[in-house]
Amino acid sequence: MSDALLLLAGNKMRNILATMTSNRFLGITTGFLITSVIQSSSATTLMVVSFSNASLLTLAESISVIMGANIGLR
């Protein structure tokens, strides 16, 4: 699944994710907004883990988005 996601996403998706998570504040805000839109922190976390597994996000970026997802849940 990771290889398919990496091939499907390509450099454009990597650049978008890198921009949205360029610092911790933006990562937390991204997680908060995505969770608010889809109303599921579990789905947000699953997407982040998939992106991280496909090397589209680093560990630090993933942690900040997941923290934002947990805030968005409240």
All heavy atoms as TSV, in Angstrom:
chain	resi	resn	atom	element	x	y	z
A	1	MET	N	N	0.831	-1.192	0.000
A	1	MET	CA	C	0.000	0.000	0.000
A	1	MET	C	C	0.874	1.254	0.000
A	1	MET	O	O	0.560	2.224	-0.667
A	1	MET	CB	C	-0.905	-0.009	1.219
A	1	MET	CG	C	-1.844	1.165	1.279
A	1	MET	SD	S	-2.996	0.944	2.619
A	1	MET	CE	C	-3.222	2.613	3.102
A	2	SER	N	N	1.971	1.220	0.728
A	2	SER	CA	C	2.853	2.391	0.799
A	2	SER	C	C	3.465	2.704	-0.556
A	2	SER	O	O	3.552	3.867	-0.944
A	2	SER	CB	C	3.963	2.152	1.810
A	2	SER	OG	O	3.436	1.963	3.082
A	3	ASP	N	N	3.882	1.663	-1.265
A	3	ASP	CA	C	4.480	1.878	-2.577
A	3	ASP	C	C	3.469	2.454	-3.556
A	3	ASP	O	O	3.785	3.361	-4.327
A	3	ASP	CB	C	5.038	0.565	-3.121
A	3	ASP	CG	C	6.182	0.030	-2.277
A	3	ASP	OD1	O	6.868	0.850	-1.628
A	3	ASP	OD2	O	6.377	-1.195	-2.253
A	4	ALA	N	N	2.259	1.949	-3.511
A	4	ALA	CA	C	1.208	2.455	-4.396
A	4	ALA	C	C	0.876	3.902	-4.058
A	4	ALA	O	O	0.683	4.731	-4.954
A	4	ALA	CB	C	-0.039	1.592	-4.286
A	5	LEU	N	N	0.819	4.224	-2.773
A	5	LEU	CA	C	0.534	5.595	-2.352
A	5	LEU	C	C	1.647	6.522	-2.789
A	5	LEU	O	O	1.391	7.634	-3.246
A	5	LEU	CB	C	0.342	5.650	-0.834
A	5	LEU	CG	C	-0.052	6.989	-0.240
A	5	LEU	CD1	C	-1.391	7.442	-0.803
A	5	LEU	CD2	C	-0.126	6.880	1.270
A	6	LEU	N	N	2.874	6.080	-2.674
A	6	LEU	CA	C	4.019	6.888	-3.079
A	6	LEU	C	C	4.000	7.142	-4.583
A	6	LEU	O	O	4.243	8.259	-5.035
A	6	LEU	CB	C	5.321	6.212	-2.666
A	6	LEU	CG	C	6.602	7.003	-2.839
A	6	LEU	CD1	C	6.528	8.306	-2.065
A	6	LEU	CD2	C	7.781	6.191	-2.374
A	7	LEU	N	N	3.686	6.118	-5.357
A	7	LEU	CA	C	3.608	6.285	-6.810
A	7	LEU	C	C	2.445	7.178	-7.210
A	7	LEU	O	O	2.558	7.994	-8.121
A	7	LEU	CB	C	3.479	4.920	-7.495
A	7	LEU	CG	C	4.725	4.041	-7.467
A	7	LEU	CD1	C	4.402	2.667	-8.052
A	7	LEU	CD2	C	5.851	4.706	-8.233
A	8	LEU	N	N	1.316	7.013	-6.536
A	8	LEU	CA	C	0.128	7.802	-6.846
A	8	LEU	C	C	0.324	9.262	-6.467
A	8	LEU	O	O	-0.059	10.159	-7.209
A	8	LEU	CB	C	-1.086	7.220	-6.105
A	8	LEU	CG	C	-2.415	7.917	-6.312
A	8	LEU	CD1	C	-2.858	7.745	-7.762
A	8	LEU	CD2	C	-3.452	7.349	-5.379
A	9	ALA	N	N	0.921	9.493	-5.313
A	9	ALA	CA	C	1.055	10.859	-4.797
A	9	ALA	C	C	2.089	11.661	-5.566
A	9	ALA	O	O	1.830	12.774	-5.985
A	9	ALA	CB	C	1.413	10.819	-3.321
A	10	GLY	N	N	3.257	11.110	-5.719
A	10	GLY	CA	C	4.310	11.795	-6.449
A	10	GLY	C	C	4.843	13.009	-5.713
A	10	GLY	O	O	4.609	13.212	-4.522
A	11	ASN	N	N	5.587	13.810	-6.429
A	11	ASN	CA	C	6.248	14.971	-5.837
A	11	ASN	C	C	5.284	16.089	-5.474
A	11	ASN	O	O	5.526	16.826	-4.522
A	11	ASN	CB	C	7.324	15.505	-6.786
A	11	ASN	CG	C	8.526	14.599	-6.831
A	11	ASN	OD1	O	8.817	13.910	-5.862
A	11	ASN	ND2	N	9.200	14.585	-7.969
A	12	LYS	N	N	4.199	16.232	-6.233
A	12	LYS	CA	C	3.252	17.308	-5.948
A	12	LYS	C	C	2.623	17.125	-4.571
A	12	LYS	O	O	2.538	18.075	-3.782
A	12	LYS	CB	C	2.182	17.378	-7.019
A	12	LYS	CG	C	1.250	18.540	-6.842
A	12	LYS	CD	C	0.385	18.753	-8.059
A	12	LYS	CE	C	-0.561	19.880	-7.814
A	12	LYS	NZ	N	-0.274	21.049	-8.591
A	13	MET	N	N	2.199	15.905	-4.247
A	13	MET	CA	C	1.605	15.630	-2.939
A	13	MET	C	C	2.639	15.825	-1.839
A	13	MET	O	O	2.331	16.358	-0.779
A	13	MET	CB	C	1.046	14.215	-2.904
A	13	MET	CG	C	0.426	13.841	-1.595
A	13	MET	SD	S	-1.050	14.793	-1.309
A	13	MET	CE	C	-2.057	13.581	-0.558
A	14	ARG	N	N	3.852	15.406	-2.085
A	14	ARG	CA	C	4.931	15.583	-1.111
A	14	ARG	C	C	5.151	17.068	-0.829
A	14	ARG	O	O	5.317	17.478	0.318
A	14	ARG	CB	C	6.212	14.936	-1.604
A	14	ARG	CG	C	7.330	14.960	-0.600
A	14	ARG	CD	C	8.587	14.368	-1.190
A	14	ARG	NE	N	8.336	13.053	-1.741
A	14	ARG	CZ	C	8.837	11.925	-1.256
A	14	ARG	NH1	N	9.619	11.972	-0.215
A	14	ARG	NH2	N	8.569	10.777	-1.818
A	15	ASN	N	N	5.132	17.889	-1.871
A	15	ASN	CA	C	5.323	19.331	-1.698
A	15	ASN	C	C	4.161	19.966	-0.937
A	15	ASN	O	O	4.375	20.845	-0.095
A	15	ASN	CB	C	5.506	20.018	-3.050
A	15	ASN	CG	C	6.810	19.653	-3.703
A	15	ASN	OD1	O	7.766	19.266	-3.038
A	15	ASN	ND2	N	6.864	19.766	-5.021
A	16	ILE	N	N	2.942	19.535	-1.225
A	16	ILE	CA	C	1.776	20.067	-0.516
A	16	ILE	C	C	1.852	19.718	0.961
A	16	ILE	O	O	1.643	20.571	1.828
A	16	ILE	CB	C	0.468	19.537	-1.145
A	16	ILE	CG1	C	0.269	20.133	-2.536
A	16	ILE	CG2	C	-0.732	19.834	-0.258
A	16	ILE	CD1	C	-0.851	19.482	-3.336
A	17	LEU	N	N	2.155	18.473	1.265
A	17	LEU	CA	C	2.249	18.046	2.661
A	17	LEU	C	C	3.404	18.750	3.377
A	17	LEU	O	O	3.279	19.117	4.552
A	17	LEU	CB	C	2.422	16.529	2.747
A	17	LEU	CG	C	1.191	15.713	2.386
A	17	LEU	CD1	C	1.545	14.238	2.301
A	17	LEU	CD2	C	0.082	15.938	3.392
A	18	ALA	N	N	4.507	18.946	2.690
A	18	ALA	CA	C	5.653	19.632	3.295
A	18	ALA	C	C	5.300	21.083	3.606
A	18	ALA	O	O	5.701	21.617	4.650
A	18	ALA	CB	C	6.862	19.558	2.372
A	19	THR	N	N	4.541	21.720	2.752
A	19	THR	CA	C	4.127	23.102	2.984
A	19	THR	C	C	3.147	23.201	4.150
A	19	THR	O	O	3.263	24.084	4.998
A	19	THR	CB	C	3.478	23.693	1.723
A	19	THR	OG1	O	4.414	23.612	0.645
A	19	THR	CG2	C	3.075	25.134	1.937
A	20	MET	N	N	2.201	22.268	4.196
A	20	MET	CA	C	1.177	22.289	5.246
A	20	MET	C	C	1.744	21.933	6.614
A	20	MET	O	O	1.121	22.235	7.634
A	20	MET	CB	C	0.042	21.327	4.892
A	20	MET	CG	C	-0.782	21.778	3.710
A	20	MET	SD	S	-1.978	20.552	3.148
A	20	MET	CE	C	-2.886	20.210	4.624
A	21	THR	N	N	2.896	21.300	6.664
A	21	THR	CA	C	3.484	20.879	7.930
A	21	THR	C	C	4.907	21.420	8.086
A	21	THR	O	O	5.737	20.791	8.734
A	21	THR	CB	C	3.495	19.343	8.031
A	21	THR	OG1	O	4.244	18.808	6.942
A	21	THR	CG2	C	2.097	18.772	8.017
A	22	SER	N	N	5.171	22.582	7.518
A	22	SER	CA	C	6.535	23.113	7.522
A	22	SER	C	C	7.040	23.477	8.911
A	22	SER	O	O	8.240	23.498	9.148
A	22	SER	CB	C	6.639	24.320	6.595
A	22	SER	OG	O	5.756	25.335	7.026
A	23	ASN	N	N	6.148	23.775	9.837
A	23	ASN	CA	C	6.550	23.966	11.229
A	23	ASN	C	C	5.484	23.338	12.133
A	23	ASN	O	O	4.437	22.913	11.664
A	23	ASN	CB	C	6.805	25.443	11.570
A	23	ASN	CG	C	5.579	26.304	11.407
A	23	ASN	OD1	O	4.481	25.940	11.804
A	23	ASN	ND2	N	5.778	27.479	10.820
A	24	ARG	N	N	5.767	23.282	13.415
A	24	ARG	CA	C	4.860	22.588	14.336
A	24	ARG	C	C	3.486	23.244	14.402
A	24	ARG	O	O	2.472	22.565	14.458
A	24	ARG	CB	C	5.471	22.533	15.729
A	24	ARG	CG	C	6.639	21.611	15.795
A	24	ARG	CD	C	7.211	21.565	17.191
A	24	ARG	NE	N	8.444	20.793	17.162
A	24	ARG	CZ	C	9.505	21.092	17.856
A	24	ARG	NH1	N	9.505	22.124	18.656
A	24	ARG	NH2	N	10.579	20.352	17.770
A	25	PHE	N	N	3.460	24.565	14.399
A	25	PHE	CA	C	2.183	25.267	14.478
A	25	PHE	C	C	1.309	24.956	13.272
A	25	PHE	O	O	0.112	24.697	13.415
A	25	PHE	CB	C	2.417	26.779	14.608
A	25	PHE	CG	C	1.149	27.567	14.668
A	25	PHE	CD1	C	0.372	27.562	15.813
A	25	PHE	CD2	C	0.717	28.287	13.583
A	25	PHE	CE1	C	-0.814	28.272	15.875
A	25	PHE	CE2	C	-0.457	29.007	13.619
A	25	PHE	CZ	C	-1.225	28.998	14.777
A	26	LEU	N	N	1.896	24.992	12.086
A	26	LEU	CA	C	1.125	24.670	10.878
A	26	LEU	C	C	0.672	23.211	10.876
A	26	LEU	O	O	-0.425	22.896	10.427
A	26	LEU	CB	C	1.948	24.957	9.620
A	26	LEU	CG	C	2.012	26.405	9.184
A	26	LEU	CD1	C	2.940	26.554	7.984
A	26	LEU	CD2	C	0.637	26.927	8.839
A	27	GLY	N	N	1.505	22.315	11.391
A	27	GLY	CA	C	1.127	20.905	11.474
A	27	GLY	C	C	-0.055	20.695	12.391
A	27	GLY	O	O	-0.993	19.958	12.068
A	28	ILE	N	N	-0.025	21.347	13.553
A	28	ILE	CA	C	-1.143	21.232	14.494
A	28	ILE	C	C	-2.406	21.843	13.890
A	28	ILE	O	O	-3.498	21.270	13.990
A	28	ILE	CB	C	-0.776	21.888	15.845
A	28	ILE	CG1	C	0.284	21.040	16.543
A	28	ILE	CG2	C	-2.000	22.064	16.730
A	28	ILE	CD1	C	0.875	21.675	17.782
A	29	THR	N	N	-2.266	22.980	13.244
A	29	THR	CA	C	-3.417	23.617	12.599
A	29	THR	C	C	-3.976	22.742	11.486
A	29	THR	O	O	-5.195	22.608	11.345
A	29	THR	CB	C	-3.014	24.996	12.035
A	29	THR	OG1	O	-2.465	25.785	13.089
A	29	THR	CG2	C	-4.191	25.708	11.417
A	30	THR	N	N	-3.116	22.119	10.715
A	30	THR	CA	C	-3.552	21.213	9.651
A	30	THR	C	C	-4.331	20.044	10.220
A	30	THR	O	O	-5.410	19.700	9.721
A	30	THR	CB	C	-2.339	20.709	8.847
A	30	THR	OG1	O	-1.680	21.821	8.260
A	30	THR	CG2	C	-2.759	19.733	7.768
A	31	GLY	N	N	-3.809	19.422	11.271
A	31	GLY	CA	C	-4.512	18.312	11.907
A	31	GLY	C	C	-5.852	18.723	12.457
A	31	GLY	O	O	-6.859	18.016	12.322
A	32	PHE	N	N	-5.908	19.906	13.090
A	32	PHE	CA	C	-7.152	20.433	13.635
A	32	PHE	C	C	-8.183	20.648	12.529
A	32	PHE	O	O	-9.341	20.238	12.649
A	32	PHE	CB	C	-6.869	21.737	14.382
A	32	PHE	CG	C	-8.094	22.427	14.884
A	32	PHE	CD1	C	-8.698	22.011	16.053
A	32	PHE	CD2	C	-8.645	23.488	14.193
A	32	PHE	CE1	C	-9.833	22.640	16.531
A	32	PHE	CE2	C	-9.768	24.124	14.652
A	32	PHE	CZ	C	-10.375	23.705	15.829
A	33	LEU	N	N	-7.769	21.283	11.440
A	33	LEU	CA	C	-8.703	21.588	10.359
A	33	LEU	C	C	-9.194	20.332	9.640
A	33	LEU	O	O	-10.387	20.219	9.330
A	33	LEU	CB	C	-8.058	22.554	9.366
A	33	LEU	CG	C	-7.800	23.963	9.904
A	33	LEU	CD1	C	-7.045	24.790	8.878
A	33	LEU	CD2	C	-9.099	24.632	10.298
A	34	ILE	N	N	-8.303	19.407	9.373
A	34	ILE	CA	C	-8.713	18.173	8.693
A	34	ILE	C	C	-9.693	17.395	9.559
A	34	ILE	O	O	-10.718	16.905	9.070
A	34	ILE	CB	C	-7.489	17.316	8.323
A	34	ILE	CG1	C	-6.682	18.008	7.225
A	34	ILE	CG2	C	-7.913	15.924	7.870
A	34	ILE	CD1	C	-5.368	17.342	6.924
A	35	THR	N	N	-9.417	17.312	10.859
A	35	THR	CA	C	-10.310	16.599	11.764
A	35	THR	C	C	-11.655	17.312	11.858
A	35	THR	O	O	-12.702	16.666	11.909
A	35	THR	CB	C	-9.677	16.471	13.160
A	35	THR	OG1	O	-8.452	15.764	13.024
A	35	THR	CG2	C	-10.582	15.716	14.111
A	36	SER	N	N	-11.644	18.639	11.855
A	36	SER	CA	C	-12.894	19.388	11.910
A	36	SER	C	C	-13.738	19.161	10.660
A	36	SER	O	O	-14.963	19.064	10.743
A	36	SER	CB	C	-12.609	20.879	12.066
A	36	SER	OG	O	-11.949	21.127	13.275
A	37	VAL	N	N	-13.090	19.054	9.527
A	37	VAL	CA	C	-13.821	18.868	8.268
A	37	VAL	C	C	-14.394	17.458	8.153
A	37	VAL	O	O	-15.565	17.277	7.816
A	37	VAL	CB	C	-12.910	19.185	7.054
A	37	VAL	CG1	C	-13.543	18.742	5.757
A	37	VAL	CG2	C	-12.590	20.666	7.019
A	38	ILE	N	N	-13.588	16.444	8.456
A	38	ILE	CA	C	-14.065	15.072	8.269
A	38	ILE	C	C	-14.673	14.469	9.530
A	38	ILE	O	O	-15.215	13.358	9.484
A	38	ILE	CB	C	-12.956	14.143	7.726
A	38	ILE	CG1	C	-11.808	14.006	8.718
A	38	ILE	CG2	C	-12.465	14.623	6.385
A	38	ILE	CD1	C	-10.763	13.009	8.283
A	39	GLN	N	N	-14.606	15.207	10.646
A	39	GLN	CA	C	-15.237	14.804	11.903
A	39	GLN	C	C	-14.769	13.448	12.425
A	39	GLN	O	O	-15.541	12.697	13.002
A	39	GLN	CB	C	-16.765	14.790	11.749
A	39	GLN	CG	C	-17.381	16.136	11.483
A	39	GLN	CD	C	-17.292	17.039	12.692
A	39	GLN	OE1	O	-17.671	16.645	13.776
A	39	GLN	NE2	N	-16.763	18.242	12.503
A	40	SER	N	N	-13.498	13.129	12.193
A	40	SER	CA	C	-12.977	11.863	12.674
A	40	SER	C	C	-11.469	11.968	12.875
A	40	SER	O	O	-10.716	12.058	11.900
A	40	SER	CB	C	-13.281	10.742	11.678
A	40	SER	OG	O	-12.661	9.550	12.086
A	41	SER	N	N	-11.059	11.945	14.138
A	41	SER	CA	C	-9.630	11.974	14.405
A	41	SER	C	C	-8.977	10.645	14.035
A	41	SER	O	O	-7.804	10.609	13.680
A	41	SER	CB	C	-9.357	12.302	15.872
A	41	SER	OG	O	-9.883	11.308	16.707
A	42	SER	N	N	-9.743	9.565	14.090
A	42	SER	CA	C	-9.205	8.256	13.706
A	42	SER	C	C	-8.859	8.222	12.222
A	42	SER	O	O	-7.822	7.682	11.832
A	42	SER	CB	C	-10.206	7.155	14.026
A	42	SER	OG	O	-10.454	7.097	15.399
A	43	ALA	N	N	-9.716	8.791	11.394
A	43	ALA	CA	C	-9.448	8.826	9.957
A	43	ALA	C	C	-8.234	9.709	9.660
A	43	ALA	O	O	-7.400	9.367	8.813
A	43	ALA	CB	C	-10.666	9.332	9.203
A	44	THR	N	N	-8.131	10.833	10.357
A	44	THR	CA	C	-6.985	11.718	10.180
A	44	THR	C	C	-5.698	11.004	10.567
A	44	THR	O	O	-4.700	11.049	9.844
A	44	THR	CB	C	-7.144	12.996	11.028
A	44	THR	OG1	O	-8.355	13.638	10.662
A	44	THR	CG2	C	-5.978	13.939	10.808
A	45	THR	N	N	-5.728	10.319	11.705
A	45	THR	CA	C	-4.552	9.589	12.168
A	45	THR	C	C	-4.179	8.486	11.186
A	45	THR	O	O	-2.994	8.280	10.894
A	45	THR	CB	C	-4.802	9.009	13.570
A	45	THR	OG1	O	-5.121	10.083	14.458
A	45	THR	CG2	C	-3.593	8.268	14.083
A	46	LEU	N	N	-5.155	7.791	10.654
A	46	LEU	CA	C	-4.892	6.734	9.679
A	46	LEU	C	C	-4.234	7.301	8.423
A	46	LEU	O	O	-3.281	6.720	7.900
A	46	LEU	CB	C	-6.184	6.007	9.326
A	46	LEU	CG	C	-6.044	4.871	8.320
A	46	LEU	CD1	C	-5.217	3.741	8.918
A	46	LEU	CD2	C	-7.414	4.360	7.921
A	47	MET	N	N	-4.722	8.440	7.950
A	47	MET	CA	C	-4.105	9.068	6.778
A	47	MET	C	C	-2.667	9.471	7.069
A	47	MET	O	O	-1.777	9.252	6.244
A	47	MET	CB	C	-4.905	10.301	6.347
A	47	MET	CG	C	-6.226	9.995	5.706
A	47	MET	SD	S	-7.038	11.419	4.975
A	47	MET	CE	C	-7.120	12.569	6.317
A	48	VAL	N	N	-2.439	10.051	8.247
A	48	VAL	CA	C	-1.093	10.499	8.606
A	48	VAL	C	C	-0.136	9.314	8.712
A	48	VAL	O	O	1.001	9.381	8.229
A	48	VAL	CB	C	-1.119	11.307	9.924
A	48	VAL	CG1	C	0.277	11.557	10.444
A	48	VAL	CG2	C	-1.846	12.620	9.717
A	49	VAL	N	N	-0.587	8.234	9.316
A	49	VAL	CA	C	0.260	7.044	9.426
A	49	VAL	C	C	0.578	6.492	8.037
A	49	VAL	O	O	1.711	6.093	7.760
A	49	VAL	CB	C	-0.409	5.979	10.322
A	49	VAL	CG1	C	0.305	4.649	10.233
A	49	VAL	CG2	C	-0.447	6.458	11.762
A	50	SER	N	N	-0.400	6.483	7.149
A	50	SER	CA	C	-0.166	6.011	5.774
A	50	SER	C	C	0.833	6.907	5.051
A	50	SER	O	O	1.730	6.416	4.366
A	50	SER	CB	C	-1.479	5.972	4.994
A	50	SER	OG	O	-2.362	5.056	5.565
A	51	PHE	N	N	0.681	8.229	5.196
A	51	PHE	CA	C	1.614	9.156	4.560
A	51	PHE	C	C	3.014	9.004	5.137
A	51	PHE	O	O	3.999	9.068	4.414
A	51	PHE	CB	C	1.145	10.604	4.723
A	51	PHE	CG	C	-0.110	10.937	3.959
A	51	PHE	CD1	C	-0.933	11.956	4.386
A	51	PHE	CD2	C	-0.472	10.245	2.824
A	51	PHE	CE1	C	-2.078	12.286	3.702
A	51	PHE	CE2	C	-1.623	10.562	2.121
A	51	PHE	CZ	C	-2.428	11.589	2.563
A	52	SER	N	N	3.091	8.803	6.439
A	52	SER	CA	C	4.389	8.626	7.078
A	52	SER	C	C	5.046	7.320	6.633
A	52	SER	O	O	6.252	7.273	6.375
A	52	SER	CB	C	4.227	8.649	8.593
A	52	SER	OG	O	5.451	8.493	9.223
A	53	ASN	N	N	4.257	6.274	6.535
A	53	ASN	CA	C	4.767	4.981	6.091
A	53	ASN	C	C	5.258	5.037	4.647
A	53	ASN	O	O	6.197	4.340	4.278
A	53	ASN	CB	C	3.690	3.914	6.255
A	53	ASN	CG	C	4.232	2.520	6.135
A	53	ASN	OD1	O	5.373	2.262	6.466
A	53	ASN	ND2	N	3.402	1.617	5.651
A	54	ALA	N	N	4.635	5.880	3.845
A	54	ALA	CA	C	5.037	6.043	2.448
A	54	ALA	C	C	6.141	7.079	2.293
A	54	ALA	O	O	6.487	7.456	1.179
A	54	ALA	CB	C	3.838	6.437	1.600
A	55	SER	N	N	6.678	7.569	3.409
A	55	SER	CA	C	7.753	8.574	3.430
A	55	SER	C	C	7.334	9.911	2.833
A	55	SER	O	O	8.157	10.642	2.288
A	55	SER	CB	C	9.001	8.060	2.713
A	55	SER	OG	O	9.485	6.912	3.352
A	56	LEU	N	N	6.044	10.219	2.918
A	56	LEU	CA	C	5.577	11.530	2.476
A	56	LEU	C	C	5.627	12.539	3.615
A	56	LEU	O	O	5.633	13.741	3.374
A	56	LEU	CB	C	4.143	11.437	1.939
A	56	LEU	CG	C	3.967	10.614	0.665
A	56	LEU	CD1	C	2.500	10.473	0.321
A	56	LEU	CD2	C	4.714	11.253	-0.486
A	57	LEU	N	N	5.639	12.059	4.863
A	57	LEU	CA	C	5.752	12.903	6.046
A	57	LEU	C	C	6.863	12.351	6.939
A	57	LEU	O	O	7.043	11.139	7.009
A	57	LEU	CB	C	4.449	12.908	6.853
A	57	LEU	CG	C	3.259	13.672	6.305
A	57	LEU	CD1	C	2.045	13.437	7.181
A	57	LEU	CD2	C	3.559	15.153	6.237
A	58	THR	N	N	7.547	13.249	7.633
A	58	THR	CA	C	8.540	12.810	8.607
A	58	THR	C	C	7.829	12.512	9.928
A	58	THR	O	O	6.652	12.823	10.104
A	58	THR	CB	C	9.598	13.898	8.831
A	58	THR	OG1	O	8.973	15.038	9.427
A	58	THR	CG2	C	10.289	14.279	7.534
A	59	LEU	N	N	8.568	11.954	10.858
A	59	LEU	CA	C	7.997	11.638	12.161
A	59	LEU	C	C	7.552	12.901	12.897
A	59	LEU	O	O	6.460	12.951	13.461
A	59	LEU	CB	C	8.999	10.855	13.000
A	59	LEU	CG	C	8.530	10.454	14.393
A	59	LEU	CD1	C	7.319	9.536	14.300
A	59	LEU	CD2	C	9.651	9.797	15.158
A	60	ALA	N	N	8.375	13.937	12.869
A	60	ALA	CA	C	8.035	15.187	13.559
A	60	ALA	C	C	6.782	15.821	12.957
A	60	ALA	O	O	5.916	16.329	13.683
A	60	ALA	CB	C	9.200	16.156	13.495
A	61	GLU	N	N	6.674	15.809	11.631
A	61	GLU	CA	C	5.485	16.352	10.973
A	61	GLU	C	C	4.251	15.538	11.337
A	61	GLU	O	O	3.186	16.101	11.603
A	61	GLU	CB	C	5.681	16.361	9.458
A	61	GLU	CG	C	6.749	17.315	8.977
A	61	GLU	CD	C	7.125	17.110	7.527
A	61	GLU	OE1	O	6.820	16.042	6.960
A	61	GLU	OE2	O	7.743	18.014	6.956
A	62	SER	N	N	4.397	14.231	11.360
A	62	SER	CA	C	3.276	13.351	11.698
A	62	SER	C	C	2.789	13.590	13.119
A	62	SER	O	O	1.582	13.643	13.372
A	62	SER	CB	C	3.684	11.885	11.548
A	62	SER	OG	O	4.064	11.611	10.231
A	63	ILE	N	N	3.721	13.753	14.046
A	63	ILE	CA	C	3.350	13.976	15.442
A	63	ILE	C	C	2.557	15.269	15.588
A	63	ILE	O	O	1.542	15.314	16.286
A	63	ILE	CB	C	4.596	13.981	16.341
A	63	ILE	CG1	C	5.171	12.567	16.434
A	63	ILE	CG2	C	4.285	14.522	17.726
A	63	ILE	CD1	C	6.528	12.505	17.092
A	64	SER	N	N	2.983	16.328	14.911
A	64	SER	CA	C	2.266	17.597	15.045
A	64	SER	C	C	0.862	17.509	14.455
A	64	SER	O	O	-0.086	18.054	15.017
A	64	SER	CB	C	3.064	18.737	14.402
A	64	SER	OG	O	3.184	18.574	13.011
A	65	VAL	N	N	0.696	16.814	13.336
A	65	VAL	CA	C	-0.638	16.668	12.742
A	65	VAL	C	C	-1.539	15.821	13.648
A	65	VAL	O	O	-2.712	16.151	13.855
A	65	VAL	CB	C	-0.553	16.060	11.324
A	65	VAL	CG1	C	-1.933	15.787	10.763
A	65	VAL	CG2	C	0.213	16.984	10.391
A	66	ILE	N	N	-1.004	14.765	14.226
A	66	ILE	CA	C	-1.798	13.922	15.120
A	66	ILE	C	C	-2.181	14.700	16.378
A	66	ILE	O	O	-3.300	14.561	16.882
A	66	ILE	CB	C	-1.058	12.617	15.443
A	66	ILE	CG1	C	-1.018	11.738	14.193
A	66	ILE	CG2	C	-1.726	11.868	16.588
A	66	ILE	CD1	C	-0.167	10.509	14.326
A	67	MET	N	N	-1.280	15.543	16.889
A	67	MET	CA	C	-1.630	16.376	18.035
A	67	MET	C	C	-2.765	17.324	17.678
A	67	MET	O	O	-3.699	17.523	18.458
A	67	MET	CB	C	-0.411	17.176	18.511
A	67	MET	CG	C	0.605	16.328	19.230
A	67	MET	SD	S	2.102	17.228	19.668
A	67	MET	CE	C	1.453	18.521	20.683
A	68	GLY	N	N	-2.726	17.898	16.484
A	68	GLY	CA	C	-3.815	18.764	16.020
A	68	GLY	C	C	-5.116	18.006	15.845
A	68	GLY	O	O	-6.189	18.519	16.125
A	69	ALA	N	N	-5.012	16.746	15.404
A	69	ALA	CA	C	-6.212	15.923	15.252
A	69	ALA	C	C	-6.852	15.664	16.610
A	69	ALA	O	O	-8.083	15.668	16.748
A	69	ALA	CB	C	-5.870	14.601	14.570
A	70	ASN	N	N	-6.043	15.452	17.621
A	70	ASN	CA	C	-6.579	15.233	18.967
A	70	ASN	C	C	-7.216	16.505	19.519
A	70	ASN	O	O	-8.213	16.429	20.242
A	70	ASN	CB	C	-5.497	14.725	19.910
A	70	ASN	CG	C	-5.120	13.291	19.611
A	70	ASN	OD1	O	-5.925	12.532	19.110
A	70	ASN	ND2	N	-3.886	12.941	19.897
A	71	ILE	N	N	-6.685	17.662	19.190
A	71	ILE	CA	C	-7.297	18.928	19.609
A	71	ILE	C	C	-8.614	19.134	18.860
A	71	ILE	O	O	-9.600	19.568	19.440
A	71	ILE	CB	C	-6.336	20.097	19.374
A	71	ILE	CG1	C	-5.121	19.963	20.286
A	71	ILE	CG2	C	-7.039	21.436	19.601
A	71	ILE	CD1	C	-4.005	20.927	19.953
A	72	GLY	N	N	-8.630	18.801	17.573
A	72	GLY	CA	C	-9.834	18.976	16.759
A	72	GLY	C	C	-10.973	18.092	17.198
A	72	GLY	O	O	-12.141	18.368	16.930
A	73	LEU	N	N	-10.656	17.038	17.892
A	73	LEU	CA	C	-11.683	16.117	18.365
A	73	LEU	C	C	-12.493	16.724	19.498
A	73	LEU	O	O	-13.654	16.451	19.640
A	73	LEU	CB	C	-11.017	14.824	18.839
A	73	LEU	CG	C	-11.906	13.740	19.419
A	73	LEU	CD1	C	-12.807	13.199	18.332
A	73	LEU	CD2	C	-11.070	12.645	20.017
A	74	ARG	N	N	-11.905	17.576	20.291
A	74	ARG	CA	C	-12.566	18.134	21.477
A	74	ARG	C	C	-13.619	19.129	21.136
A	74	ARG	O	O	-13.751	19.912	20.458
A	74	ARG	CB	C	-11.536	18.768	22.416
A	74	ARG	CG	C	-10.388	17.857	22.745
A	74	ARG	CD	C	-10.799	16.831	23.800
A	74	ARG	NE	N	-9.662	15.984	24.137
A	74	ARG	CZ	C	-9.658	14.691	23.928
A	74	ARG	NH1	N	-10.652	14.085	23.398
A	74	ARG	NH2	N	-8.620	13.975	24.274
